[in-house]
């Protein structure tokens, strides 16, 4: 099984190689668990409080391994995720549910697109369409039928709004949010970034979802968020590419080390 697109200039690689993508990770995770079935599965089968970085690391291994890995590496990480998902089941939910696979992949696409455009400028319609097509693999290689993935960006927008309108932030989701946003298990140098992470994550969330999670938000917080967003737009494109791409390269180095030890 091949990766998403092996061209160096493919839309998915142009987006995912950028470090700014990580700034939207909190948004993607909180939108995922705002689906009650996803939240229940994560609450019962993950250890956010003890290891809040584990889900992020697992997600980024899957995303980077699929997008930048060899066909063999992409197939291996898809198989590893499928093996884990076989055990993530319970009353009323299963990680193999195609609708949940679709929703998780949709949050990755929408969050990646949003933060990329916020920091590096608007994409052309053609690039958005190419990106939509390539992101389908993050759902379909886990078993989600191809026909479930929206067939155009316009159809994706309709699907997205329908889903957001029906999301519900449950007690499970709130606990996951707290464990992630106020973690005491992180190294001290990462804990210093938590206030900024909370601001960015809250600012990127749809308003109703932000309110249901209980994020403090007022005109002052809104102004702070907009200032941070402006700073990112001004500063990020001026960072040397080798630095902007460094997190992806470090993840891939770690991913390949793990691949060699298990494959």
Phi and psi in degrees as GROMACS dihedral restraints (atoms count N, CA, C in turn):
[ dihedral_restraints ]
;  ai    aj    ak    al  type     phi  dphi    fc
    3     4     5     6     1   -80.9    20    10
    4     5     6     7     1   165.5    20    10
    6     7     8     9     1   -72.0    20    10
    7     8     9    10     1  -175.0    20    10
    9    10    11    12     1   -58.8    20    10
   10    11    12    13     1   -52.0    20    10
   12    13    14    15     1  -161.4    20    10
   13    14    15    16     1   122.7    20    10
   15    16    17    18     1   -85.5    20    10
   16    17    18    19     1    -2.3    20    10
   18    19    20    21     1   -71.1    20    10
   19    20    21    22     1   136.1    20    10
   21    22    23    24     1   -63.3    20    10
   22    23    24    25     1   -28.3    20    10
   24    25    26    27     1  -100.4    20    10
   25    26    27    28     1    17.2    20    10
   27    28    29    30     1   -64.4    20    10
   28    29    30    31     1   151.5    20    10
   30    31    32    33     1   -58.2    20    10
   31    32    33    34     1   -41.4    20    10
   33    34    35    36     1   -66.3    20    10
   34    35    36    37     1   -35.9    20    10
   36    37    38    39     1   -74.1    20    10
   37    38    39    40     1   -37.3    20    10
   39    40    41    42     1   -59.9    20    10
   40    41    42    43     1   -35.8    20    10
   42    43    44    45     1   -80.8    20    10
   43    44    45    46     1   -50.5    20    10
   45    46    47    48     1   -74.5    20    10
   46    47    48    49     1   -17.1    20    10
   48    49    50    51     1   -74.2    20    10
   49    50    51    52     1   -14.9    20    10
   51    52    53    54     1   -81.6    20    10
   52    53    54    55     1   133.3    20    10
   54    55    56    57     1   -64.4    20    10
   55    56    57    58     1   -25.8    20    10
   57    58    59    60     1   -59.8    20    10
   58    59    60    61     1   -22.2    20    10
   60    61    62    63     1   -56.8    20    10
   61    62    63    64     1   -35.2    20    10
   63    64    65    66     1   -65.1    20    10
   64    65    66    67     1   -23.3    20    10
   66    67    68    69     1   -67.5    20    10
   67    68    69    70     1   -19.9    20    10
   69    70    71    72     1   -98.6    20    10
   70    71    72    73     1     4.8    20    10
   72    73    74    75     1   -62.7    20    10
   73    74    75    76     1   -42.3    20    10
   75    76    77    78     1   -61.3    20    10
   76    77    78    79     1   -42.4    20    10
   78    79    80    81     1   -58.8    20    10
   79    80    81    82     1   -48.7    20    10
   81    82    83    84     1   -60.0    20    10
   82    83    84    85     1   -45.7    20    10
   84    85    86    87     1   -64.5    20    10
   85    86    87    88     1   -43.7    20    10
   87    88    89    90     1   -68.8    20    10
   88    89    90    91     1   -31.5    20    10
   90    91    92    93     1   -70.5    20    10
   91    92    93    94     1   -37.5    20    10
   93    94    95    96     1   -59.3    20    10
   94    95    96    97     1   -49.9    20    10
   96    97    98    99     1   -81.0    20    10
   97    98    99   100     1    -4.6    20    10
   99   100   101   102     1   -73.1    20    10
  100   101   102   103     1    -8.5    20    10
  102   103   104   105     1   -86.0    20    10
  103   104   105   106     1   118.1    20    10
  105   106   107   108     1   -54.2    20    10
  106   107   108   109     1   -35.5    20    10
  108   109   110   111     1   -70.7    20    10
  109   110   111   112     1   -38.7    20    10
  111   112   113   114     1   -64.9    20    10
  112   113   114   115     1   -44.1    20    10
  114   115   116   117     1   -59.7    20    10
  115   116   117   118     1   -42.3    20    10
  117   118   119   120     1   -63.4    20    10
  118   119   120   121     1   -43.9    20    10
  120   121   122   123     1   -63.0    20    10
  121   122   123   124     1   -43.3    20    10
  123   124   125   126     1   -66.1    20    10
  124   125   126   127     1   -42.8    20    10
  126   127   128   129     1   -62.0    20    10
  127   128   129   130     1   -36.5    20    10
  129   130   131   132     1   -90.7    20    10
  130   131   132   133     1   -16.5    20    10
  132   133   134   135     1  -128.1    20    10
  133   134   135   136     1     3.6    20    10
  135   136   137   138     1  -119.4    20    10
  136   137   138   139     1   168.4    20    10
  138   139   140   141     1  -127.3    20    10
  139   140   141   142     1    65.0    20    10
  141   142   143   144     1   -60.8    20    10
  142   143   144   145     1   -42.8    20    10
  144   145   146   147     1   -63.2    20    10
  145   146   147   148     1   -41.8    20    10
  147   148   149   150     1   -81.8    20    10
  148   149   150   151     1   -32.3    20    10
  150   151   152   153     1  -143.8    20    10
  151   152   153   154     1    76.0    20    10
  153   154   155   156     1   -66.6    20    10
  154   155   156   157     1   -17.8    20    10
  156   157   158   159     1   -87.5    20    10
  157   158   159   160     1    -9.1    20    10
  159   160   161   162     1   -64.2    20    10
  160   161   162   163     1   -44.7    20    10
  162   163   164   165     1   -65.7    20    10
  163   164   165   166     1   -41.4    20    10
  165   166   167   168     1   -61.3    20    10
  166   167   168   169     1   -45.8    20    10
  168   169   170   171     1   -61.6    20    10
  169   170   171   172     1   -44.7    20    10
  171   172   173   174     1   -62.0    20    10
  172   173   174   175     1   -42.0    20    10
  174   175   176   177     1   -63.8    20    10
  175   176   177   178     1   -43.9    20    10
  177   178   179   180     1   -70.8    20    10
  178   179   180   181     1   -34.1    20    10
  180   181   182   183     1   -58.6    20    10
  181   182   183   184     1   -45.3    20    10
  183   184   185   186     1   -65.0    20    10
  184   185   186   187     1   -47.1    20    10
  186   187   188   189     1   -66.4    20    10
  187   188   189   190     1   -51.6    20    10
  189   190   191   192     1   -67.6    20    10
  190   191   192   193     1   -41.2    20    10
  192   193   194   195     1   -62.4    20    10
  193   194   195   196     1   -37.0    20    10
  195   196   197   198     1   -71.4    20    10
  196   197   198   199     1   -42.8    20    10
  198   199   200   201     1   -79.8    20    10
  199   200   201   202     1   -36.2    20    10
  201   202   203   204     1  -115.1    20    10
  202   203   204   205     1    -7.4    20    10
  204   205   206   207     1   -79.7    20    10
  205   206   207   208     1   168.0    20    10
  207   208   209   210     1   -69.7    20    10
  208   209   210   211     1   166.4    20    10
  210   211   212   213     1   -54.4    20    10
  211   212   213   214     1   -38.0    20    10
  213   214   215   216     1   -68.4    20    10
  214   215   216   217     1   -40.5    20    10
  216   217   218   219     1   -66.8    20    10
  217   218   219   220     1   -41.0    20    10
  219   220   221   222     1   -64.0    20    10
  220   221   222   223     1   -41.1    20    10
  222   223   224   225     1   -65.5    20    10
  223   224   225   226     1   -39.0    20    10
  225   226   227   228     1   -64.4    20    10
  226   227   228   229     1   -46.7    20    10
  228   229   230   231     1   -68.9    20    10
  229   230   231   232     1   -33.8    20    10
  231   232   233   234     1   -64.2    20    10
  232   233   234   235     1   -42.1    20    10
  234   235   236   237     1   -64.5    20    10
  235   236   237   238     1   -38.7    20    10
  237   238   239   240     1   -64.0    20    10
  238   239   240   241     1   -42.1    20    10
  240   241   242   243     1   -66.1    20    10
  241   242   243   244     1   -42.2    20    10
  243   244   245   246     1   -61.8    20    10
  244   245   246   247     1   -38.3    20    10
  246   247   248   249     1   -61.9    20    10
  247   248   249   250     1   -42.2    20    10
  249   250   251   252     1   -64.5    20    10
  250   251   252   253     1   -42.9    20    10
  252   253   254   255     1   -64.1    20    10
  253   254   255   256     1   -26.5    20    10
  255   256   257   258     1   -60.2    20    10
  256   257   258   259     1   -26.3    20    10
  258   259   260   261     1   -97.5    20    10
  259   260   261   262     1    -6.0    20    10
  261   262   263   264     1   -93.6    20    10
  262   263   264   265     1    80.0    20    10
  264   265   266   267     1  -139.2    20    10
  265   266   267   268     1   159.2    20    10
  267   268   269   270     1  -176.4    20    10
  268   269   270   271     1  -177.8    20    10
  270   271   272   273     1   -57.4    20    10
  271   272   273   274     1   112.1    20    10
  273   274   275   276     1    87.1    20    10
  274   275   276   277     1     2.1    20    10
  276   277   278   279     1  -148.9    20    10
  277   278   279   280     1   155.5    20    10
  279   280   281   282     1  -154.9    20    10
  280   281   282   283     1   136.1    20    10
  282   283   284   285     1   -66.6    20    10
  283   284   285   286     1   -15.8    20    10
  285   286   287   288     1   -88.0    20    10
  286   287   288   289     1     3.8    20    10
  288   289   290   291     1   -65.3    20    10
  289   290   291   292     1   119.4    20    10
  291   292   293   294     1   -57.9    20    10
  292   293   294   295     1   -34.3    20    10
  294   295   296   297     1   -66.0    20    10
  295   296   297   298     1   -36.2    20    10
  297   298   299   300     1   -73.2    20    10
  298   299   300   301     1   -38.9    20    10
  300   301   302   303     1   -60.7    20    10
  301   302   303   304     1   -41.1    20    10
  303   304   305   306     1   -62.5    20    10
  304   305   306   307     1   -44.8    20    10
  306   307   308   309     1   -65.4    20    10
  307   308   309   310     1   -43.3    20    10
  309   310   311   312     1   -61.5    20    10
  310   311   312   313     1   -45.8    20    10
  312   313   314   315     1   -64.1    20    10
  313   314   315   316     1   -35.6    20    10
  315   316   317   318     1   -63.8    20    10
  316   317   318   319     1   -38.8    20    10
  318   319   320   321     1   -66.1    20    10
  319   320   321   322     1   -33.7    20    10
  321   322   323   324     1   -67.2    20    10
  322   323   324   325     1   -44.3    20    10
  324   325   326   327     1   -64.2    20    10
  325   326   327   328     1   -51.0    20    10
  327   328   329   330     1   -65.5    20    10
  328   329   330   331     1   -41.8    20    10
  330   331   332   333     1   -68.1    20    10
  331   332   333   334     1   -41.3    20    10
  333   334   335   336     1   -62.9    20    10
  334   335   336   337     1   -44.1    20    10
  336   337   338   339     1   -63.0    20    10
  337   338   339   340     1   -44.3    20    10
  339   340   341   342     1   -62.5    20    10
  340   341   342   343     1   -48.4    20    10
  342   343   344   345     1   -73.5    20    10
  343   344   345   346     1   -32.7    20    10
  345   346   347   348     1   -62.7    20    10
  346   347   348   349     1   -48.0    20    10
  348   349   350   351     1   -67.7    20    10
  349   350   351   352     1   -32.0    20    10
  351   352   353   354     1   -68.7    20    10
  352   353   354   355     1   -28.1    20    10
  354   355   356   357     1  -105.8    20    10
  355   356   357   358     1   -31.6    20    10
  357   358   359   360     1  -117.7    20    10
  358   359   360   361     1     2.2    20    10
  360   361   362   363     1    99.9    20    10
  361   362   363   364     1   163.2    20    10
  363   364   365   366     1   -62.3    20    10
  364   365   366   367     1   144.4    20    10
  366   367   368   369     1   -85.2    20    10
  367   368   369   370     1   153.6    20    10
  369   370   371   372     1   -70.2    20    10
  370   371   372   373     1   159.7    20    10
  372   373   374   375     1   -60.1    20    10
  373   374   375   376     1   -37.5    20    10
  375   376   377   378     1   -64.4    20    10
  376   377   378   379     1   -40.3    20    10
  378   379   380   381     1   -69.6    20    10
  379   380   381   382     1   -39.4    20    10
  381   382   383   384     1   -59.1    20    10
  382   383   384   385     1   -42.0    20    10
  384   385   386   387     1   -66.6    20    10
  385   386   387   388     1   -41.8    20    10
  387   388   389   390     1   -62.9    20    10
  388   389   390   391     1   -42.1    20    10
  390   391   392   393     1   -62.9    20    10
  391   392   393   394     1   -42.3    20    10
  393   394   395   396     1   -58.9    20    10
  394   395   396   397     1   -45.4    20    10
  396   397   398   399     1   -61.3    20    10
  397   398   399   400     1   -42.4    20    10
  399   400   401   402     1   -73.6    20    10
  400   401   402   403     1   -32.7    20    10
  402   403   404   405     1   -69.1    20    10
  403   404   405   406     1   -17.5    20    10
  405   406   407   408     1   -56.2    20    10
  406   407   408   409     1   -33.7    20    10
  408   409   410   411     1   -60.4    20    10
  409   410   411   412     1   -30.1    20    10
  411   412   413   414     1   -64.7    20    10
  412   413   414   415     1   -21.8    20    10
  414   415   416   417     1   -97.2    20    10
  415   416   417   418     1   -47.0    20    10
  417   418   419   420     1   -69.7    20    10
  418   419   420   421     1   -31.9    20    10
  420   421   422   423     1   -74.6    20    10
  421   422   423   424     1    -7.1    20    10
  423   424   425   426     1   -97.4    20    10
  424   425   426   427     1     2.0    20    10
  426   427   428   429     1   114.1    20    10
  427   428   429   430     1    -5.7    20    10
  429   430   431   432     1   -68.5    20    10
  430   431   432   433     1   127.0    20    10
  432   433   434   435     1   -58.1    20    10
  433   434   435   436     1   138.3    20    10
  435   436   437   438     1   -58.5    20    10
  436   437   438   439     1   -33.7    20    10
  438   439   440   441     1   -68.9    20    10
  439   440   441   442     1   -14.9    20    10
  441   442   443   444     1   -76.9    20    10
  442   443   444   445     1   -26.9    20    10
  444   445   446   447     1   -71.2    20    10
  445   446   447   448     1   130.6    20    10
  447   448   449   450     1   -52.5    20    10
  448   449   450   451     1   138.2    20    10
  450   451   452   453     1   -86.0    20    10
  451   452   453   454     1    -2.9    20    10
  453   454   455   456     1  -157.0    20    10
  454   455   456   457     1   165.4    20    10
  456   457   458   459     1   -63.0    20    10
  457   458   459   460     1   -39.2    20    10
  459   460   461   462     1   -62.3    20    10
  460   461   462   463     1   -41.9    20    10
  462   463   464   465     1   -66.9    20    10
  463   464   465   466     1   -36.9    20    10
  465   466   467   468     1   -60.7    20    10
  466   467   468   469     1   -43.1    20    10
  468   469   470   471     1   -61.0    20    10
  469   470   471   472     1   -39.7    20    10
  471   472   473   474     1   -66.1    20    10
  472   473   474   475     1   -46.0    20    10
  474   475   476   477     1   -58.8    20    10
  475   476   477   478     1   -45.1    20    10
  477   478   479   480     1   -59.8    20    10
  478   479   480   481     1   -47.9    20    10
  480   481   482   483     1   -65.3    20    10
  481   482   483   484     1   -38.8    20    10
  483   484   485   486     1   -61.1    20    10
  484   485   486   487     1   -42.4    20    10
  486   487   488   489     1   -67.6    20    10
  487   488   489   490     1   -46.8    20    10
  489   490   491   492     1   -60.0    20    10
  490   491   492   493     1   -37.3    20    10
  492   493   494   495     1   -65.5    20    10
  493   494   495   496     1   -22.7    20    10
  495   496   497   498     1  -106.9    20    10
  496   497   498   499     1     0.1    20    10
  498   499   500   501     1   -65.8    20    10
  499   500   501   502     1   152.6    20    10
  501   502   503   504     1  -141.2    20    10
  502   503   504   505     1   120.9    20    10
  504   505   506   507     1   -83.5    20    10
  505   506   507   508     1   101.6    20    10
  507   508   509   510     1   -85.4    20    10
  508   509   510   511     1   176.4    20    10
  510   511   512   513     1   -60.6    20    10
  511   512   513   514     1   -36.6    20    10
  513   514   515   516     1   -59.2    20    10
  514   515   516   517     1   -47.4    20    10
  516   517   518   519     1   -62.9    20    10
  517   518   519   520     1   -40.0    20    10
  519   520   521   522     1   -65.2    20    10
  520   521   522   523     1   -38.1    20    10
  522   523   524   525     1   -66.2    20    10
  523   524   525   526     1   -41.4    20    10
  525   526   527   528     1   -62.5    20    10
  526   527   528   529     1   -43.4    20    10
  528   529   530   531     1   -59.4    20    10
  529   530   531   532     1   -47.1    20    10
  531   532   533   534     1   -62.6    20    10
  532   533   534   535     1   -44.6    20    10
  534   535   536   537     1   -62.0    20    10
  535   536   537   538     1   -32.0    20    10
  537   538   539   540     1   -83.7    20    10
  538   539   540   541     1   -41.6    20    10
  540   541   542   543     1   -87.6    20    10
  541   542   543   544     1   -19.1    20    10
  543   544   545   546     1  -127.5    20    10
  544   545   546   547     1    33.4    20    10
  546   547   548   549     1   -63.0    20    10
  547   548   549   550     1   136.0    20    10
  549   550   551   552     1  -102.6    20    10
  550   551   552   553     1    -0.6    20    10
  552   553   554   555     1   -92.0    20    10
  553   554   555   556     1    -8.7    20    10
  555   556   557   558     1   -75.5    20    10
  556   557   558   559     1   155.1    20    10
  558   559   560   561     1   -58.4    20    10
  559   560   561   562     1   152.9    20    10
  561   562   563   564     1   -57.6    20    10
  562   563   564   565     1   -37.0    20    10
  564   565   566   567     1   -69.5    20    10
  565   566   567   568     1   -27.0    20    10
  567   568   569   570     1   -80.8    20    10
  568   569   570   571     1   -33.4    20    10
  570   571   572   573     1   -61.8    20    10
  571   572   573   574     1   -30.2    20    10
  573   574   575   576     1   -65.5    20    10
  574   575   576   577     1   -19.9    20    10
  576   577   578   579     1   -91.5    20    10
  577   578   579   580     1    -6.5    20    10
  579   580   581   582     1   -60.8    20    10
  580   581   582   583     1   -42.8    20    10
  582   583   584   585     1   -58.7    20    10
  583   584   585   586     1   -41.1    20    10
  585   586   587   588     1   -66.6    20    10
  586   587   588   589     1   -39.9    20    10
  588   589   590   591     1   -63.0    20    10
  589   590   591   592     1   -40.0    20    10
  591   592   593   594     1   -63.6    20    10
  592   593   594   595     1   -41.7    20    10
  594   595   596   597     1   -63.2    20    10
  595   596   597   598     1   -48.2    20    10
  597   598   599   600     1   -66.0    20    10
  598   599   600   601     1   -45.8    20    10
  600   601   602   603     1   -61.2    20    10
  601   602   603   604     1   -47.9    20    10
  603   604   605   606     1   -61.8    20    10
  604   605   606   607     1   -41.5    20    10
  606   607   608   609     1   -66.4    20    10
  607   608   609   610     1   -27.9    20    10
  609   610   611   612     1   -85.2    20    10
  610   611   612   613     1   -16.8    20    10
  612   613   614   615     1   -75.9    20    10
  613   614   615   616     1   150.3    20    10
  615   616   617   618     1   -57.5    20    10
  616   617   618   619     1   145.9    20    10
  618   619   620   621     1   -55.9    20    10
  619   620   621   622     1   -46.7    20    10
  621   622   623   624     1   -63.2    20    10
  622   623   624   625     1   -40.8    20    10
  624   625   626   627     1   -66.6    20    10
  625   626   627   628     1   -40.5    20    10
  627   628   629   630     1   -58.8    20    10
  628   629   630   631     1   -44.3    20    10
  630   631   632   633     1   -65.0    20    10
  631   632   633   634     1   -41.6    20    10
  633   634   635   636     1   -66.6    20    10
  634   635   636   637     1   -31.2    20    10
  636   637   638   639     1   -74.1    20    10
  637   638   639   640     1   -16.7    20    10
  639   640   641   642     1    85.3    20    10
  640   641   642   643     1    19.5    20    10
  642   643   644   645     1   -64.7    20    10
  643   644   645   646     1   134.5    20    10
  645   646   647   648     1   -67.0    20    10
  646   647   648   649     1   125.6    20    10
  648   649   650   651     1  -147.7    20    10
  649   650   651   652     1   131.4    20    10
  651   652   653   654     1  -156.3    20    10
  652   653   654   655     1   177.3    20    10
  654   655   656   657     1   -55.6    20    10
  655   656   657   658     1   -35.6    20    10
  657   658   659   660     1   -65.8    20    10
  658   659   660   661     1   -44.6    20    10
  660   661   662   663     1   -64.6    20    10
  661   662   663   664     1   -38.3    20    10
  663   664   665   666     1   -61.0    20    10
  664   665   666   667     1   -43.5    20    10
  666   667   668   669     1   -64.8    20    10
  667   668   669   670     1   -40.7    20    10
  669   670   671   672     1   -61.0    20    10
  670   671   672   673     1   -44.2    20    10
  672   673   674   675     1   -61.6    20    10
  673   674   675   676     1   -44.0    20    10
  675   676   677   678     1   -65.7    20    10
  676   677   678   679     1   -35.1    20    10
  678   679   680   681     1   -65.9    20    10
  679   680   681   682     1   -42.9    20    10
  681   682   683   684     1   -62.1    20    10
  682   683   684   685     1   -42.6    20    10
  684   685   686   687     1   -62.2    20    10
  685   686   687   688     1   -42.0    20    10
  687   688   689   690     1   -64.4    20    10
  688   689   690   691     1   -40.7    20    10
  690   691   692   693     1   -62.0    20    10
  691   692   693   694     1   -42.4    20    10
  693   694   695   696     1   -61.9    20    10
  694   695   696   697     1   -43.4    20    10
  696   697   698   699     1   -62.2    20    10
  697   698   699   700     1   -36.0    20    10
  699   700   701   702     1   -79.1    20    10
  700   701   702   703     1   -43.4    20    10
  702   703   704   705     1   -88.4    20    10
  703   704   705   706     1   -40.7    20    10
  705   706   707   708     1   -59.1    20    10
  706   707   708   709     1   -46.9    20    10
  708   709   710   711     1   -61.8    20    10
  709   710   711   712     1   -19.0    20    10
  711   712   713   714     1   -88.0    20    10
  712   713   714   715     1    -9.5    20    10
  714   715   716   717     1   -71.6    20    10
  715   716   717   718     1   135.1    20    10
  717   718   719   720     1   -55.1    20    10
  718   719   720   721     1   142.0    20    10
  720   721   722   723     1   -58.5    20    10
  721   722   723   724     1   -36.6    20    10
  723   724   725   726     1   -61.7    20    10
  724   725   726   727     1   -28.2    20    10
  726   727   728   729     1   -81.1    20    10
  727   728   729   730     1   -39.4    20    10
  729   730   731   732     1   -64.9    20    10
  730   731   732   733     1   -30.5    20    10
  732   733   734   735     1   -94.0    20    10
  733   734   735   736     1    -2.8    20    10
  735   736   737   738     1   -60.9    20    10
  736   737   738   739     1   -45.6    20    10
  738   739   740   741     1   -56.8    20    10
  739   740   741   742     1   -42.0    20    10
  741   742   743   744     1   -60.6    20    10
  742   743   744   745     1   -44.0    20    10
  744   745   746   747     1   -65.9    20    10
  745   746   747   748     1   -38.4    20    10
  747   748   749   750     1   -67.6    20    10
  748   749   750   751     1   -41.7    20    10
  750   751   752   753     1   -61.1    20    10
  751   752   753   754     1   -42.8    20    10
  753   754   755   756     1   -67.1    20    10
  754   755   756   757     1   -35.7    20    10
  756   757   758   759     1   -62.5    20    10
  757   758   759   760     1   -45.3    20    10
  759   760   761   762     1   -66.0    20    10
  760   761   762   763     1   -41.4    20    10
  762   763   764   765     1   -60.1    20    10
  763   764   765   766     1   -45.3    20    10
  765   766   767   768     1   -69.5    20    10
  766   767   768   769     1   -32.3    20    10
  768   769   770   771     1   -63.1    20    10
  769   770   771   772     1   -43.3    20    10
  771   772   773   774     1   -67.0    20    10
  772   773   774   775     1   -40.8    20    10
  774   775   776   777     1   -58.7    20    10
  775   776   777   778     1   -45.7    20    10
  777   778   779   780     1   -65.0    20    10
  778   779   780   781     1   -29.4    20    10
  780   781   782   783     1   -82.3    20    10
  781   782   783   784     1   -21.0    20    10
  783   784   785   786     1  -110.5    20    10
  784   785   786   787     1   -32.4    20    10
